[in-house]
Amino acid sequence: MAIENCGSSSAQNIEVFSGLVASVLVTVNECHHLVIACMDISYSGKLLMQSYLDVILAKFDNHVKDLSEFYTARILSHGFTIVVSRLGVSASKDDMRFYIRGLLTRMKIGDTEMKK
């Protein structure tokens, strides 16, 4: 992902936001590994799985709280746009769908600066 139109924000704010996005990605990867473990027939222990799910849910709650605070402080404002990097030839169908939806959303809403 790239952060564009950040001219009004300081480098520290960009670094903090990048750290928040990176921590969300780490949690998503943990969630993905948990899904793989759930699909494994040999996996056992409903209480342990529930515990893992509770931990991941708490992490996502913290991410939402952190991103909300970041947005409320007006650090992440209209001038910030999160743009998914251009996909490669080997991108999956789901990745292409996500990328196209992002493009269409930017075409529908926002000013000319956000559409770049």
Buried (B, 14 or more C-beta within 10 A) or exposed (E): EEBEBBEEBEEEBBEBBEEBBEBBEEBBEBBEEBEEEEEEEEEEEEEEBEEBEEEBEEBBEEBEEBBEEBEEEEBBEEBBBEBEEEEEEEEEEEEEEBBEEEEEEBEEEEEEEBEE
